[in-house]
C-alpha cells in the first residue's frame, strides 16, 4: 500500500508540474502578445527619443523641428527628390530596343555591331533588377517607322565594362550589321499558369507576386509593387501627414491573406519632388528595403515598361490590392483582382468626366458605368498589362471620385511618364 501511495504522489506531482509549466507558457504568451500590441499602440501615437529618453507625439516627428536631443526625430524621414537630368539608358517600344543618350546627340538606338554578352550584362546592370540578362538582334527594317532612320550608335571595341552610354560611337544613319540590340534583363513579370477592389474577385499572391502591403503601426496603409529585389514603387500620397517617419513602415510581401506580423524593414522612402498634393500630379514614390527579398513563387518583381510602350486602345489591364470592398467599407482580408479597360485620354479629360484634372502623368482605367474599381486601401498598388509573356507596371493606384461610381473611373499614375525619375533615383541610391 505504501508503494502504491508513493507512485500516486509522484504522478500527482508530475501533473502539477506539467500544469504549472503550461500555465507559465500561456501567461508568457499572453504577456508577449499584450506587449506587442501595446508597443504597436504606442508606436502609432508616439516617437521615442532614445538620447533624451522621452516620448513625443508622432505628429512632431519629421515636422522640420528638432524635438529630440540631436534632432533624432528628424533623421529618418521621407525625403523629396527632384530629377532634372535624363537617365542615359532606356528600352524603347515593346521590342525593348536599347537606346543611349548624350546631351549632344540625344537618343540613339544601339547597333549590334561588336556587341557581346558582357555588354548585355553592363547595360542591364544599369537598368536595375538583373537576372539571366540576354540580348537579341532586331533588324532595322523591322523597327517602327520612327526608329528605322536612326540615329544609331555602336559599341567601341574593348569597352565591355564601360557604361554603355559612354562606350559608343555615333553611326548616325546606318548600322553596319543591319540590326540593333533588344534586351531582356530579368525574369520580372513572369508568373505560373495562372477580380475586392470593388467588383473584383479573389486573387492569389503566386499570380501577382510583386504585390506588397505597406504597413505602419501594424496596419495596412497602401499597396505597392516590387520592381527589384530591394525597391518598391508606390504612390507619393501614401506618405502625407504623420506618415513620414521611415522606421514606422514595414513592407509585407508574399501573402494572399492580409497579415501584420513580420515584413521587411525600410531604410529609405523617396517621394517625387514634383508631387502636387492638390492635383495628385507626379504621384509616385520609392521605398528601399533594408535587405533584398528572396525571389520565389510569392516574391517576384514586376517589369517596368519601356518608353513608347503605346498601350492599345481599350487594353485590358489588371489592378490588385487589399482595399475596400465598397466605398467607405473595410479593407479586404484577402488579395483581390479586377480587370479594367484602358480609357483614352480624350474621354477621361472630357468636361463630363475629369476635365483638366488629368495631366500627362496620369492614365484612366475602368468602366464608364462603374461597378468595378480600385478603392481606399488600394492606393499605391499596381495596374499591370500583359504582353511579350511578361506583366508590366503601367499604372499606380492614385485617385478618383468615390469608388466604382458611374462616369468616375480610377485614375492612375502613368509609370512610363515617370520612368526617368524611377531609374535615376534607384541608381543614385544603390
C-alpha positions as CSV (number, residue, x, y, z in Angstrom):
1,X,0.0,0.0,0.0
2,X,2.8,2.4,0.8
3,X,4.5,1.8,-2.6
4,X,1.2,2.4,-4.4
5,X,0.6,5.6,-2.5
6,X,4.1,6.8,-3.3
7,X,3.6,6.2,-7.1
8,X,0.3,8.1,-6.9
9,X,2.0,11.0,-5.2
10,X,4.7,11.1,-7.9
11,X,2.1,11.0,-10.6
12,X,0.2,13.9,-8.9
13,X,3.4,15.9,-8.6
14,X,4.2,15.4,-12.3
15,X,0.8,16.5,-13.3
16,X,1.1,19.6,-11.0
17,X,4.5,20.5,-12.5
18,X,3.1,20.0,-16.1
19,X,0.1,22.2,-15.2
20,X,2.4,24.9,-13.8
21,X,4.6,24.8,-16.9
22,X,1.5,25.0,-19.2
23,X,0.1,28.0,-17.2
24,X,3.5,29.7,-17.2
25,X,3.9,29.3,-21.0
26,X,0.3,30.6,-21.6
27,X,1.0,33.6,-19.3
28,X,4.3,34.3,-21.1
29,X,2.5,34.1,-24.4
30,X,-0.3,36.4,-23.3
31,X,2.3,38.8,-21.9
32,X,4.3,38.8,-25.2
33,X,1.1,39.3,-27.2
34,X,0.0,42.1,-24.9
35,X,3.5,43.7,-25.1
36,X,3.4,43.5,-28.9
37,X,0.0,45.3,-29.2
38,X,0.9,47.8,-26.5
39,X,4.1,48.6,-28.5
40,X,2.1,48.9,-31.7
41,X,-0.4,51.3,-30.0
42,X,2.5,53.4,-28.5
43,X,4.3,53.5,-31.8
44,X,1.2,54.7,-33.6
45,X,0.9,57.7,-31.4
46,X,4.4,58.5,-30.1
47,X,8.0,58.7,-31.1
48,X,10.6,57.7,-28.5
49,X,13.7,59.9,-28.2
50,X,16.4,57.5,-27.1
51,X,19.1,60.1,-26.2
52,X,16.8,62.2,-24.1
53,X,14.7,59.2,-23.0
54,X,11.3,60.7,-23.6
55,X,8.2,60.3,-25.8
56,X,6.9,63.0,-28.2
57,X,3.7,62.9,-30.2
58,X,4.2,61.2,-33.6
59,X,3.0,64.3,-35.3
60,X,6.1,66.1,-34.1
61,X,8.5,63.6,-35.8
62,X,9.6,64.7,-39.2
63,X,8.0,68.1,-38.9
64,X,11.2,70.0,-39.6
65,X,11.7,70.9,-35.9
66,X,14.2,69.2,-33.6
67,X,12.1,67.9,-30.6
68,X,14.6,65.3,-29.5
69,X,18.2,65.8,-28.4
70,X,20.4,66.0,-31.5
71,X,17.4,66.1,-33.8
72,X,16.8,62.4,-33.5
73,X,13.2,62.8,-34.6
74,X,14.3,64.4,-37.9
75,X,16.9,61.9,-39.0
76,X,14.9,59.0,-40.6
77,X,12.2,60.8,-42.6
78,X,10.7,60.6,-46.0
79,X,12.8,62.6,-48.5
80,X,11.8,64.5,-51.6
81,X,13.9,64.3,-54.7
82,X,13.5,66.1,-58.0
83,X,15.2,64.8,-61.1
84,X,16.3,67.3,-63.7
85,X,18.6,65.0,-65.7
86,X,18.0,62.4,-68.3
87,X,18.7,58.8,-67.3
88,X,21.1,57.8,-70.2
89,X,19.9,54.3,-70.9
90,X,16.4,53.1,-71.8
91,X,14.4,50.4,-73.6
92,X,12.2,51.5,-76.4
93,X,8.8,50.1,-77.6
94,X,7.5,46.6,-76.9
95,X,10.5,45.3,-78.8
96,X,12.7,46.6,-75.9
97,X,15.2,48.3,-78.2
98,X,18.3,49.5,-76.3
99,X,18.9,53.3,-76.6
100,X,21.5,55.5,-75.0
101,X,21.5,59.3,-74.5
102,X,24.1,62.1,-74.6
103,X,23.3,65.8,-74.4
104,X,25.0,66.4,-77.8
105,X,23.4,63.6,-79.8
106,X,20.2,62.9,-78.0
107,X,18.7,59.4,-78.0
108,X,20.3,56.8,-80.3
109,X,19.5,53.1,-80.9
110,X,22.4,50.8,-80.3
111,X,23.6,48.7,-83.3
112,X,24.5,45.1,-82.8
113,X,28.0,45.7,-84.3
114,X,30.7,44.2,-82.0
115,X,28.1,43.6,-79.2
116,X,29.0,40.9,-76.6
117,X,27.3,39.2,-73.6
118,X,29.5,41.4,-71.3
119,X,27.9,44.5,-72.9
120,X,24.5,42.9,-72.3
121,X,25.3,42.5,-68.6
122,X,26.8,46.0,-68.3
123,X,23.7,47.6,-69.9
124,X,21.2,45.5,-67.8
125,X,23.0,46.3,-64.6
126,X,22.3,50.0,-65.0
127,X,18.6,49.2,-65.6
128,X,18.3,47.7,-62.1
129,X,16.9,44.2,-61.4
130,X,19.1,41.8,-63.4
131,X,18.7,38.0,-63.7
132,X,19.9,36.0,-66.6
133,X,20.3,39.0,-68.9
134,X,20.3,38.3,-72.6
135,X,20.1,40.2,-75.9
136,X,18.8,39.5,-79.3
137,X,19.2,41.3,-82.7
138,X,16.3,43.1,-84.3
139,X,16.6,44.0,-88.0
140,X,16.4,47.8,-88.6
141,X,13.8,47.0,-91.3
142,X,11.5,45.5,-88.5
143,X,11.5,48.6,-86.3
144,X,8.7,51.1,-86.1
145,X,8.9,53.8,-88.8
146,X,10.2,56.5,-86.4
147,X,13.2,54.3,-85.5
148,X,14.2,53.0,-88.9
149,X,16.1,56.1,-89.9
150,X,18.1,56.4,-86.7
151,X,20.1,58.0,-85.3
152,X,22.2,54.9,-84.4
153,X,25.3,54.3,-82.3
154,X,27.7,51.3,-81.9
155,X,29.9,50.0,-79.2
156,X,33.6,50.8,-79.3
157,X,35.8,47.6,-79.1
158,X,37.4,47.0,-75.7
159,X,34.7,48.7,-73.6
160,X,32.8,45.8,-72.2
161,X,32.7,47.2,-68.6
162,X,32.3,50.8,-69.5
163,X,28.8,52.2,-69.0
164,X,27.0,51.7,-72.3
165,X,26.2,55.4,-72.9
166,X,29.9,56.2,-72.5
167,X,31.2,53.4,-74.8
168,X,29.6,54.2,-78.1
169,X,30.5,55.8,-81.4
170,X,27.7,57.5,-83.4
171,X,26.7,55.7,-86.7
172,X,24.2,58.5,-87.5
173,X,22.1,56.8,-90.2
174,X,23.2,53.2,-90.6
175,X,24.2,50.1,-88.6
176,X,26.9,48.0,-90.4
177,X,25.2,44.8,-89.1
178,X,21.8,46.0,-90.2
179,X,20.4,45.3,-86.8
180,X,20.0,46.8,-83.3
181,X,20.1,45.4,-79.8
182,X,17.0,44.2,-77.9
183,X,17.4,43.5,-74.2
184,X,15.7,41.2,-71.8
185,X,17.4,41.9,-68.4
186,X,15.5,39.7,-66.0
187,X,12.7,37.3,-65.2
188,X,10.5,40.1,-64.0
189,X,6.7,39.9,-64.6
190,X,6.7,36.2,-65.0
191,X,4.2,34.0,-63.1
192,X,2.8,30.5,-63.1
193,X,-0.1,29.2,-65.2
194,X,-2.3,31.2,-63.7
195,X,-11.1,40.4,-59.8
196,X,-12.4,43.3,-53.9
197,X,-11.1,46.0,-55.3
198,X,-14.8,46.9,-55.8
199,X,-16.5,44.3,-58.0
200,X,-13.4,42.2,-58.1
201,X,-12.6,38.5,-57.3
202,X,-10.2,36.7,-55.0
203,X,-6.6,36.5,-56.2
204,X,-3.6,34.5,-55.2
205,X,-0.2,36.1,-54.5
206,X,1.5,33.5,-56.6
207,X,-0.2,35.1,-59.6
208,X,0.7,38.6,-58.6
209,X,4.0,38.1,-56.7
210,X,5.1,41.8,-57.0
211,X,2.1,43.0,-54.9
212,X,3.0,44.1,-51.4
213,X,1.3,45.7,-48.4
214,X,2.8,48.8,-46.9
215,X,2.1,48.9,-43.2
216,X,2.5,51.5,-40.5
217,X,1.9,50.7,-36.8
218,X,0.7,47.2,-37.7
219,X,-2.0,48.5,-40.1
220,X,-2.3,48.2,-43.9
221,X,-2.0,51.7,-45.4
222,X,-1.2,51.3,-49.1
223,X,-0.2,48.8,-51.7
224,X,3.0,48.8,-53.7
225,X,4.9,46.9,-56.3
226,X,8.3,45.2,-56.2
227,X,10.4,46.4,-59.1
228,X,13.7,44.9,-58.0
229,X,14.9,42.8,-55.1
230,X,15.0,45.8,-52.7
231,X,12.9,48.5,-54.3
232,X,9.1,49.1,-54.1
233,X,7.2,51.6,-56.3
234,X,4.1,53.1,-54.7
235,X,2.2,56.4,-54.5
236,X,3.5,59.7,-53.0
237,X,0.2,60.4,-51.3
238,X,0.8,57.4,-49.0
239,X,3.3,59.5,-47.0
240,X,1.4,62.6,-46.2
241,X,0.5,63.8,-42.7
242,X,2.1,61.8,-39.9
243,X,3.3,59.0,-42.1
244,X,6.8,60.5,-42.8
245,X,8.9,58.6,-40.2
246,X,10.6,55.8,-42.1
247,X,11.3,53.4,-39.3
248,X,7.5,53.0,-38.7
249,X,7.0,51.4,-42.1
250,X,7.1,47.7,-43.0
251,X,6.7,46.0,-46.4
252,X,4.8,42.8,-46.1
253,X,5.2,40.5,-49.2
254,X,4.4,37.0,-50.3
255,X,0.9,36.8,-48.7
256,X,-2.5,36.3,-50.2
257,X,-4.2,37.0,-46.8
258,X,-3.6,40.2,-45.0
259,X,-1.2,39.8,-42.1
260,X,0.6,42.4,-39.9
261,X,3.4,40.3,-38.4
262,X,6.9,40.3,-39.8
263,X,7.6,42.1,-43.0
264,X,10.7,43.8,-44.4
265,X,12.3,46.9,-42.8
266,X,12.6,50.0,-44.8
267,X,15.7,52.3,-44.8
268,X,14.6,54.9,-47.4
269,X,11.4,56.4,-48.6
270,X,11.8,58.9,-51.5
271,X,8.9,60.9,-52.9
272,X,8.9,62.6,-56.3
273,X,9.9,66.2,-55.5
274,X,7.4,67.5,-58.1
275,X,4.5,65.8,-56.3
276,X,1.5,68.1,-56.2
277,X,-0.9,67.0,-53.4
278,X,-3.7,69.3,-54.5
279,X,-3.7,67.9,-58.1
280,X,-2.3,64.4,-57.3
281,X,0.2,65.1,-60.0
282,X,3.6,63.2,-60.1
283,X,2.1,60.8,-57.6
284,X,5.0,58.4,-57.3
285,X,7.4,57.3,-54.5
286,X,10.0,54.6,-54.0
287,X,10.8,52.6,-50.8
288,X,14.1,50.9,-50.4
289,X,14.1,47.7,-48.3
290,X,16.9,47.3,-45.7
291,X,17.7,43.9,-47.2
292,X,16.7,42.3,-50.5
293,X,13.8,39.9,-50.8
294,X,14.5,36.3,-51.9
295,X,12.8,35.6,-55.2
296,X,10.2,32.8,-55.0
297,X,6.7,31.9,-56.2
298,X,5.2,34.6,-54.0
299,X,8.0,37.2,-54.3
300,X,9.0,38.4,-57.7
301,X,9.4,41.9,-59.3
302,X,7.1,43.3,-62.0
303,X,8.7,44.7,-65.2
304,X,8.9,48.4,-65.6
305,X,7.6,49.5,-69.0
306,X,9.8,50.5,-71.9
307,X,9.4,54.0,-73.4
308,X,6.8,54.4,-76.1
309,X,5.0,51.3,-74.8
310,X,1.9,52.5,-76.6
311,X,-0.9,50.6,-74.9
312,X,-3.6,49.6,-77.4
313,X,-6.9,51.4,-77.1
314,X,-9.2,49.7,-74.5
315,X,-6.4,47.5,-73.4
316,X,-7.4,45.0,-70.7
317,X,-5.4,45.9,-67.5
318,X,-5.4,44.3,-64.1
319,X,-5.5,46.1,-60.7
320,X,-4.8,44.2,-57.5
321,X,-4.9,45.1,-53.8
322,X,-6.5,44.6,-50.3
323,X,-8.5,47.8,-50.5
324,X,-12.1,48.4,-49.5
325,X,-14.7,46.1,-51.0
326,X,-17.1,49.0,-51.3
327,X,-16.9,52.8,-50.9
328,X,-16.5,53.7,-47.2
329,X,-16.2,50.0,-46.4
330,X,-13.5,47.8,-44.9
331,X,-10.1,46.5,-46.1
332,X,-10.4,43.1,-47.6
333,X,-8.7,40.2,-45.7
334,X,-7.8,38.5,-49.0
335,X,-6.0,39.9,-52.0
336,X,-8.4,41.0,-54.8
337,X,-8.0,41.5,-58.6
338,X,-10.1,43.2,-61.2
339,X,-9.8,43.5,-65.0
340,X,-10.4,47.1,-66.2
341,X,-10.1,48.6,-69.7
342,X,-7.9,51.5,-70.5
343,X,-9.8,54.7,-71.1
344,X,-8.4,57.0,-73.7
345,X,-7.1,60.4,-72.6
346,X,-9.6,62.4,-74.6
347,X,-12.6,60.6,-72.9
348,X,-11.2,60.8,-69.4
349,X,-10.3,64.5,-69.7
350,X,-13.6,65.5,-71.2
351,X,-15.7,68.0,-69.3
352,X,-18.3,65.3,-68.5
353,X,-15.6,63.3,-66.7
354,X,-12.4,64.8,-65.1
355,X,-11.7,67.7,-67.5
356,X,-8.4,69.5,-66.9
357,X,-7.6,67.5,-63.8
358,X,-6.0,64.8,-66.0
359,X,-2.3,65.5,-66.7
360,X,0.3,63.7,-68.8
361,X,1.4,61.9,-65.7
362,X,-2.0,60.1,-65.4
363,X,-3.9,57.4,-67.1
364,X,-7.5,56.3,-66.6
365,X,-8.9,52.8,-66.4
366,X,-12.3,51.4,-65.5
367,X,-15.9,51.1,-66.8
368,X,-17.9,54.2,-67.5
369,X,-20.9,52.6,-65.9
370,X,-18.9,52.0,-62.7
371,X,-19.2,48.7,-60.7
372,X,-15.5,47.7,-60.9
373,X,-12.8,50.0,-59.5
374,X,-9.9,50.3,-57.1
375,X,-10.8,51.9,-53.7
376,X,-9.3,53.1,-50.4
377,X,-6.5,50.9,-49.3
378,X,-5.5,50.1,-52.9
379,X,-3.5,53.3,-53.2
380,X,0.0,52.8,-54.4
381,X,-0.8,49.4,-55.8
382,X,-0.1,48.0,-59.3
383,X,-2.0,48.4,-62.5
384,X,-0.4,45.9,-64.9
385,X,-0.6,44.9,-68.5
386,X,0.5,41.6,-70.0
387,X,2.5,41.4,-73.3
388,X,5.5,39.5,-74.6
389,X,5.0,36.9,-71.9
390,X,5.5,39.4,-69.1
391,X,3.5,41.6,-66.8
392,X,4.4,45.3,-67.0
393,X,3.7,48.0,-64.4
394,X,1.8,50.7,-66.4
395,X,0.0,52.4,-63.5
396,X,0.0,53.2,-59.8
397,X,-3.4,53.5,-58.0
398,X,-3.7,57.2,-57.4
399,X,-7.1,58.9,-57.1
400,X,-10.7,59.1,-58.2
401,X,-14.1,60.4,-57.1
402,X,-15.5,57.7,-54.8
403,X,-15.2,54.1,-55.8
404,X,-16.8,52.5,-58.8
405,X,-19.1,55.4,-59.5
406,X,-20.7,55.9,-62.9
407,X,-18.7,58.2,-65.0
408,X,-15.9,58.4,-62.4
409,X,-13.2,55.7,-63.3
410,X,-10.0,55.2,-61.5
411,X,-7.0,57.5,-62.2
412,X,-3.6,56.0,-62.0
413,X,-0.1,57.5,-62.1
414,X,1.4,56.9,-65.5
415,X,4.6,54.9,-64.9
416,X,6.0,55.3,-68.4
417,X,6.0,59.1,-67.9
418,X,7.9,58.9,-64.7
419,X,10.3,56.0,-65.6
420,X,13.2,58.5,-65.9
421,X,12.7,59.6,-62.2
422,X,12.4,55.9,-61.1
423,X,15.6,54.8,-62.8
424,X,17.6,57.8,-61.7
425,X,16.6,57.5,-58.0
426,X,17.4,53.8,-57.9
427,X,20.8,54.3,-59.5
428,X,21.7,57.1,-57.1
429,X,20.7,55.1,-54.0
430,X,22.3,51.6,-54.5
